[in-house]
Amino acid sequence: MEEEEPKFVFETSDDEEERVKPKKSQSPWDFGVYSESVAEEHARRSTTSIDTKISKVREEHSLPIPDESDEDEDDPESEPEPEQEENKEEEIEETKKSVVAKQPFFSSSDGTSFHANSFMDLHISRPLLRACEALGYNKPTPIQAACIPLALSGRDICGSAITGSGKTAAFTLPVLERLLFRPKRIHAIRVLVLTPTRELAVQVHSMIEKLAQFTDIRCCLVVGGLSTKVQEAALRSMPDIVVATPGRMIDHLRNTMSVGLEDLAVLILDEADRLLELGFSAEISELVRVCPKKRQTMLFSATMTEQVDELIKLSLNKPLRLSADPSTKRPASLTEEVVRVRRTREVNQEAVLLALCSKTFTSQVIIFSGTKEAAHRLKIIFGLCGLKAAELHGNLTQVQRLDALEVFRKQEVDFLIATDVAARGLDIIGVKTVINFACPRDLTSYVHRVGRTARAGRAGYAVTFVTDNDRSILRAIAKRAGSKLRSRIVAEQSISKWCQTIEQLEDQVSEVLQEEREERAIRKAEMEATKAENIIKHRDEIFSRPKKTWFSTEREKLLASQAAKKAAMNNGQGPSKEVISVQEAEDLKMKEKRKREREKNMPRKKRRRLEANREILEDQEAEQKQGRGNNKNEKEGKLLVDVAKRSAKAVKAVSKAQAAGKFVRKVEKKTPKRASQRTQSKPEEMKELFQSDMHDKKQKKSTQGGMKKNTKSFKSKSRYKRK
């Protein structure tokens, strides 16, 4: 018999058990530490939150919520959409053509490795390795493995990769590694990171803070919506890294004493295409001009456009082009679905959304709305229906926006209703579904929206509501997704129930909105009164301060927006007389580009028909301009009321003069001469010119009757008959 091996049983204490358990990785994002709480803000401003208003209305009214426990589930069809079979070319390849054609501008990146087994292989110091371990980063992503060694050598980099590939850590780790060897006695701003939105700036700053937690490197956040005085004090202390939005950074450079970028060593442009879309091109050009020429510049973006290429030429010096995961256009773990909303059903779109969110997608969902007003309305409806939701858009204060992200990150609410403010860069762990309630305007926006889910290999769903007007973007999505795009059909019974519920909730929604308007008016009156009191009380101190200078004043922005509106109203009938600013010019250029992209996605027959109609329209406009030039001397039409007033005044004056015994001379009215002939067409004009030319030649011939006939003169007998 074989002897059984003895089994040893070890007794461990509670403390030892805690040590044996694997360490829980830290979260790289923490949005709640950057400002006061929302409750403190409402107490300071004497206002109430939207959730308080909704709960108050729910207590006053008994609201019917449909019960969908017995209904059949939504039926997703696995068949692909018919539009996707037209072409199988990828849209993203088209955006890269301009870059490939101009390859000599970039340095050769041959030999660059996109693979590394661990962060130790990238030659990073121990404090940074320890921070990566604390955050749970074990293996570098392809963009990190390629970018970190090149950035450590000081090369300019233009990097592009799919969303969720770790671009923030790719530029943060080499910057921190270089700053560990800085001259510590000389304090200066050495790194500037520019981001398009405040929320992305907060996220990047939080990431840098977590990666630098075991070092003495200091980082500062400079964004709008937060205290200017606190930011001024932080900038005067000369932090090593500044994370900023372009507008507020220029404000501090112009108006804050002893703040400059003379010692800047690294400039980083994150989400560069979005920076240019939001109209920051003039501000970025100004910041690039202020920065020293001898610097390292890194530009990162998930998508490359023509404007990004122009910015690369302006700011980078012999950059290396790094494109990680070029074959992976979409995450493999992403499931893309489309909900077709027919023209007769567009009114019930909110009911379709509630039917999906109440039964199918119930937690960790980001809903993208087209406008701020629509997002706020959805937030009220979700609250009245008992669904926990937060909102994120431009009409909120910065404290409320950061609180919404923090509440959603901690999974205290199930839905985040947002505009495109949340479409770029935000990495919230655990997002299961993205719903495009408003269809994105182009494929680039779609790529960035759905990039909020299925990040770092996790599974995710992307559901897009498509109306009959959004067929071009549907074709682009179908090209990108291939045969994996599915169509989802929502149960008709569920939609009708939610339609009835929304109709019954309309009074409560208008009540909440009315209360908000009243509160806003009271708040504005209080602010005006406080401002007047401060001016009276501290008049000398206020007027002794130096006047602030702005990159573009509110008046210039207003004039620019008015000029853009007039240009849009003219529809190509000639440029407006007012000067358009650089920002508005960039916006108009982007509109024209989107228009061209939409036309590119059209079928060939439709595109040719559109071009033919455009040519006809241009010819008609040219004829109208010619007609307006001929009729310049004609008087413009006058209002009937003005004519009546003037004639009444004239009659009154004549009667007064006659009563005084004065001689009144009658003035004959000048009748405008009518055109003797109608406008001639082009063939008639040519015929008349030809006949007059022939008449002149005959007269010359008759006057030269006595002269000798020229034998060399040639006359075609076939064209003119002799008398």
PyMOL commands that set and color helices and strands:
alter all, ss='L'
color gray80, all
select helices_A, chain A and resi 14-20+31-33+38-45+50-60+82-85+91-95+97-101+103-105+119-122+126-135+142-152+167-179+198-211+228-236+246-255+272-277+281-290+306-315+343-359+372-384+398-409+420-422+443-450+468-484+492-537+539-544+554-570+582-600+604-630+640-659+682-703
alter helices_A, ss='H'
color red, helices_A
select strands_A, chain A and resi 75-77+157-160+191-194+219-222+241-244+266-270+296-301+320-323+334-340+365-368+389-392+415-418+433-436+460-466+486-489
alter strands_A, ss='S'
color yellow, strands_A
deselect
rebuild
show_as cartoon
